Amino acid sequence: MATLGLSATDREAVEAFRRDVIDPSMDALVILEFWAEWCGPCKQLTPILEKVAAAYAGKGVKLAKVNVDENKLIASQFRVRSIPTVYAIFQGQPVADLTSARTEAQLTQMLDQILRQLPIHGEEEAAHQEIEPLIAMGEEVLAEGDGERAVSIFSQLFDMAPDDPAVVAGLIRALLATGALEEARALLADVPEDKRKDPALARAAAAVALAGDTGPADDLEPLRARVAAEPDDQEARYELAGGLMAAGDRNAAADLLLGSIERDRDWNEAAARKRLLTLFEATGLTDPWVSAQRRRLSAVLFG
């Protein structure tokens, strides 16, 4: 934005805009709000913008505000005709109009979409990249079934990065692998609600729900006998599937649940399908095993 021929006041406004908006937007996403003291809707929207910007600060998001009464030149450059007007600025250019987002949910959804498309690396991502090899090691140990060692690895990582979703999720699942359900529940309960949308934490939450629902894998022979004697005993099939999940035999559990769905998909308010979907989420929706079981489920439902 050129300053030649501008008054001293306008030059000062341009320099302030460059310092507060343009320069930070070179490596961050700046939420730019045009507002005024007399604007009622602005007073409702500003706290939402401030809350979301604070929550997304670690992802490389900043908030800047322009008072249109005090910065008419800046407002005219952006062709602001009504307020509040909100833009997302990256590398000095508007990349999205956020004005239509008037709720926290709408704004976060739009920001998530924008951030997926831009090369922005906030402090959280940088910190995550530093410990990513250690997280991968913890996941490998957990996959091998060594819950105690996985707890040790993820506990050390948790001391280093207590807010990293992958670390928290890994520790929760490692605790479950050692039978420490209540400790896993307590750790999950400490996670802020908005953070639980993270795929890793959603998987951990599903694992906690599954562990609480299925209980310990005691002697399953009586249940096996009931199912063998009466294959249409849906309650026995459901309980046996839960026991098999707790024992780590996901293949046999999935076979039982798919058989239950095939017999009566609506039994007990579709309980078998719900338990199977929870197993999918706890396993990880990108896991090849889940993809294969989803194809089997589709064949049962639509075949």
C-alpha positions as CSV (number, residue, x, y, z in Angstrom):
1,M,0.0,0.0,0.0
2,A,1.7,3.2,-1.2
3,T,2.1,6.2,1.1
4,L,3.1,8.8,-1.4
5,G,0.9,11.9,-1.2
6,L,-0.8,10.7,2.0
7,S,-1.4,12.9,5.1
8,A,0.7,12.2,8.1
9,T,-2.3,10.5,9.8
10,D,-2.9,8.2,6.8
11,R,0.8,7.3,6.6
12,E,0.7,6.4,10.2
13,A,-2.4,4.2,9.7
14,V,-0.8,2.5,6.7
15,E,2.4,1.8,8.6
16,A,0.4,0.4,11.6
17,F,-1.6,-1.8,9.2
18,R,1.7,-3.1,7.7
19,R,3.1,-3.8,11.1
20,D,0.0,-5.4,12.6
21,V,-1.5,-7.2,9.6
22,I,0.8,-7.5,6.5
23,D,4.0,-8.5,8.2
24,P,2.5,-11.1,10.5
25,S,0.5,-12.6,7.6
26,M,3.8,-13.5,5.8
27,D,3.9,-16.7,7.9
28,A,0.6,-16.7,9.7
29,L,-3.1,-16.5,9.0
30,V,-4.4,-13.1,10.2
31,I,-8.1,-12.8,11.0
32,L,-8.9,-9.1,10.1
33,E,-12.0,-7.6,11.6
34,F,-13.4,-4.3,10.5
35,W,-15.5,-2.8,13.3
36,A,-16.7,0.4,15.1
37,E,-17.7,1.3,18.6
38,W,-21.3,2.0,17.6
39,C,-21.7,-1.4,15.9
40,G,-23.9,-3.8,17.9
41,P,-23.2,-6.9,15.8
42,C,-19.5,-6.2,16.2
43,K,-19.8,-6.4,20.0
44,Q,-21.4,-9.8,19.7
45,L,-18.9,-11.1,17.1
46,T,-15.6,-9.7,18.5
47,P,-15.5,-12.0,21.6
48,I,-16.1,-15.0,19.4
49,L,-13.2,-14.0,17.1
50,E,-11.0,-13.4,20.1
51,K,-11.8,-16.8,21.6
52,V,-11.2,-18.7,18.4
53,A,-8.0,-16.8,17.6
54,A,-6.6,-17.6,21.1
55,A,-7.5,-21.3,20.6
56,Y,-5.9,-21.4,17.1
57,A,-2.8,-19.3,18.1
58,G,-0.6,-22.4,18.2
59,K,-1.7,-23.3,14.7
60,G,-0.5,-20.0,13.4
61,V,-3.6,-17.8,13.6
62,K,-3.6,-14.1,14.8
63,L,-6.4,-11.6,15.2
64,A,-6.1,-7.9,14.0
65,K,-8.9,-5.3,14.2
66,V,-9.4,-2.1,12.2
67,N,-11.7,0.6,13.5
68,V,-13.4,1.9,10.4
69,D,-14.1,5.3,11.9
70,E,-10.4,5.8,12.8
71,N,-9.0,4.1,9.6
72,K,-11.2,5.2,6.7
73,L,-8.4,4.8,4.2
74,I,-7.7,1.2,5.2
75,A,-11.5,0.4,5.1
76,S,-11.8,2.0,1.7
77,Q,-8.9,-0.1,0.3
78,F,-10.8,-3.2,1.3
79,R,-14.1,-1.8,0.0
80,V,-15.8,-2.3,3.4
81,R,-19.4,-1.3,3.0
82,S,-20.9,-2.8,6.2
83,I,-19.6,-4.0,9.5
84,P,-18.6,-6.3,10.9
85,T,-16.6,-7.4,7.9
86,V,-14.0,-10.1,8.5
87,Y,-11.3,-11.4,6.1
88,A,-8.6,-14.1,6.4
89,I,-5.3,-12.6,5.3
90,F,-2.2,-14.6,4.2
91,Q,1.0,-13.1,2.8
92,G,-0.7,-9.7,2.5
93,Q,-3.7,-10.9,0.5
94,P,-7.3,-11.8,1.5
95,V,-7.7,-15.5,1.0
96,A,-11.2,-15.9,2.4
97,D,-14.2,-13.8,3.5
98,L,-15.2,-14.9,7.0
99,T,-18.0,-12.4,7.4
100,S,-20.7,-15.0,7.2
101,A,-19.2,-17.0,10.1
102,R,-21.1,-15.6,13.1
103,T,-20.7,-18.6,15.5
104,E,-17.7,-20.3,17.0
105,A,-18.5,-23.5,15.2
106,Q,-18.9,-21.8,11.8
107,L,-15.6,-19.9,12.2
108,T,-13.6,-22.9,13.3
109,Q,-14.9,-24.9,10.4
110,M,-13.9,-22.3,7.9
111,L,-10.4,-21.9,9.6
112,D,-9.8,-25.6,9.5
113,Q,-10.6,-25.6,5.8
114,I,-8.3,-22.7,5.1
115,L,-5.4,-24.0,7.2
116,R,-5.4,-27.3,5.4
117,Q,-4.7,-25.5,2.1
118,L,-2.0,-23.1,3.3
119,P,1.7,-23.7,4.2
120,I,1.3,-22.4,7.7
121,H,3.2,-24.1,10.5
122,G,2.3,-22.8,13.9
123,E,4.2,-23.4,17.2
124,E,2.1,-26.5,17.9
125,E,3.0,-28.2,14.6
126,A,6.6,-27.3,15.0
127,A,6.7,-28.8,18.5
128,H,4.9,-31.9,17.2
129,Q,7.4,-32.4,14.4
130,E,10.2,-32.5,16.9
131,I,8.8,-35.4,18.9
132,E,7.0,-37.1,16.0
133,P,9.7,-39.9,15.8
134,L,9.2,-40.6,19.5
135,I,5.4,-40.7,19.0
136,A,5.9,-43.2,16.2
137,M,8.1,-45.4,18.4
138,G,5.4,-45.3,21.1
139,E,2.7,-46.3,18.6
140,E,4.9,-49.2,17.3
141,V,5.5,-50.5,20.9
142,L,1.7,-50.2,21.6
143,A,0.9,-52.1,18.4
144,E,3.3,-54.9,19.5
145,G,1.2,-55.3,22.6
146,D,3.7,-54.0,25.1
147,G,1.4,-51.7,27.1
148,E,3.7,-51.1,30.0
149,R,6.6,-49.9,27.8
150,A,4.2,-47.8,25.7
151,V,2.9,-46.1,28.9
152,S,6.5,-45.3,29.8
153,I,7.2,-43.8,26.4
154,F,4.0,-41.7,26.2
155,S,4.4,-40.6,29.9
156,Q,7.7,-39.1,29.1
157,L,6.3,-37.5,25.9
158,F,3.4,-36.1,28.0
159,D,5.8,-34.4,30.3
160,M,7.4,-32.8,27.2
161,A,4.2,-31.9,25.3
162,P,1.1,-32.3,27.5
163,D,-1.1,-30.5,25.0
164,D,-0.1,-32.6,21.9
165,P,-3.2,-34.5,20.8
166,A,-1.2,-37.5,19.5
167,V,0.7,-37.7,22.8
168,V,-2.4,-37.5,25.0
169,A,-4.2,-40.0,22.8
170,G,-1.3,-42.4,22.8
171,L,-1.0,-42.3,26.6
172,I,-4.7,-42.9,27.0
173,R,-4.6,-46.0,24.7
174,A,-1.4,-47.3,26.3
175,L,-3.1,-47.0,29.7
176,L,-6.1,-49.0,28.4
177,A,-3.7,-51.6,27.1
178,T,-2.5,-52.1,30.7
179,G,-6.0,-52.3,32.1
180,A,-5.9,-48.8,33.7
181,L,-9.3,-47.8,32.5
182,E,-10.1,-45.2,35.3
183,E,-6.7,-43.5,34.8
184,A,-7.4,-43.3,31.1
185,R,-10.8,-41.9,31.7
186,A,-9.4,-39.3,34.0
187,L,-6.8,-38.2,31.4
188,L,-9.5,-38.0,28.7
189,A,-11.8,-36.0,31.1
190,D,-9.0,-33.3,31.4
191,V,-9.0,-32.8,27.6
192,P,-10.9,-29.6,26.6
193,E,-14.1,-30.4,24.6
194,D,-12.9,-28.5,21.5
195,K,-9.7,-30.6,21.4
196,R,-11.6,-33.9,21.3
197,K,-12.4,-33.3,17.7
198,D,-8.8,-34.2,16.8
199,P,-8.8,-37.6,15.1
200,A,-6.3,-39.1,17.4
201,L,-8.2,-38.0,20.5
202,A,-11.5,-39.1,18.9
203,R,-9.9,-42.6,18.5
204,A,-8.8,-42.6,22.1
205,A,-12.2,-41.5,23.3
206,A,-13.8,-44.4,21.3
207,A,-11.3,-46.8,22.9
208,V,-12.2,-45.6,26.4
209,A,-15.9,-46.0,25.6
210,L,-15.3,-49.4,24.2
211,A,-13.3,-50.5,27.2
212,G,-15.9,-49.2,29.6
213,D,-18.7,-50.9,27.6
214,T,-17.0,-54.3,27.1
215,G,-15.4,-54.8,30.5
216,P,-12.6,-57.2,31.3
217,A,-12.2,-60.4,29.2
218,D,-13.0,-63.1,31.7
219,D,-13.6,-66.7,30.7
220,L,-15.6,-66.5,27.5
221,E,-16.4,-70.2,27.2
222,P,-19.9,-70.0,28.6
223,L,-20.8,-67.3,26.1
224,R,-19.2,-69.3,23.3
225,A,-21.4,-72.2,24.3
226,R,-24.5,-70.1,24.3
227,V,-23.9,-68.7,20.9
228,A,-23.0,-72.2,19.5
229,A,-26.2,-73.6,20.9
230,E,-28.4,-70.7,19.8
231,P,-26.8,-68.6,17.0
232,D,-29.8,-66.2,17.0
233,D,-29.3,-65.3,20.7
234,Q,-28.5,-61.7,20.0
235,E,-27.7,-60.8,23.6
236,A,-25.2,-63.6,23.9
237,R,-23.6,-62.6,20.6
238,Y,-23.3,-59.0,21.7
239,E,-21.8,-59.9,25.1
240,L,-19.4,-62.4,23.5
241,A,-18.3,-59.7,20.9
242,G,-17.6,-57.4,23.8
243,G,-15.5,-60.0,25.6
244,L,-13.5,-60.7,22.4
245,M,-12.9,-57.0,21.9
246,A,-11.5,-56.7,25.5
247,A,-9.3,-59.8,24.8
248,G,-8.0,-58.0,21.6
249,D,-9.6,-60.4,19.1
250,R,-11.1,-57.8,16.8
251,N,-11.5,-60.3,13.9
252,A,-13.7,-62.6,15.9
253,A,-15.6,-59.7,17.4
254,A,-16.3,-58.2,14.0
255,D,-17.5,-61.6,12.7
256,L,-20.0,-61.9,15.5
257,L,-21.3,-58.3,15.2
258,L,-21.6,-58.6,11.4
259,G,-23.5,-61.8,11.9
260,S,-25.8,-60.1,14.4
261,I,-26.5,-57.2,12.0
262,E,-27.2,-59.7,9.2
263,R,-29.8,-61.5,11.5
264,D,-31.5,-58.3,12.7
265,R,-29.9,-54.9,12.1
266,D,-32.4,-53.1,14.3
267,W,-32.0,-55.3,17.4
268,N,-31.7,-53.3,20.6
269,E,-31.7,-50.0,18.6
270,A,-28.9,-51.2,16.2
271,A,-26.6,-52.0,19.2
272,A,-24.4,-54.4,17.2
273,R,-23.8,-51.8,14.4
274,K,-23.0,-49.1,16.9
275,R,-20.5,-51.3,18.7
276,L,-18.9,-52.2,15.5
277,L,-18.6,-48.6,14.5
278,T,-17.0,-47.8,17.9
279,L,-14.5,-50.6,17.3
280,F,-13.7,-49.0,13.9
281,E,-13.1,-45.6,15.5
282,A,-11.0,-47.1,18.3
283,T,-8.9,-49.0,15.8
284,G,-8.4,-45.9,13.6
285,L,-10.5,-45.1,10.6
286,T,-7.5,-45.1,8.3
287,D,-6.4,-48.6,9.3
288,P,-6.6,-51.1,6.4
289,W,-8.4,-53.6,8.7
290,V,-11.2,-51.0,9.2
291,S,-11.5,-50.5,5.5
292,A,-11.9,-54.2,4.9
293,Q,-14.5,-54.5,7.6
294,R,-16.4,-51.5,6.3
295,R,-16.7,-53.3,2.9
296,R,-18.1,-56.3,4.7
297,L,-20.6,-54.1,6.6
298,S,-21.7,-52.4,3.4
299,A,-22.2,-55.9,1.8
300,V,-24.4,-56.8,4.8
301,L,-26.4,-53.6,4.8
302,F,-26.8,-53.1,1.1
303,G,-26.0,-56.4,-0.5
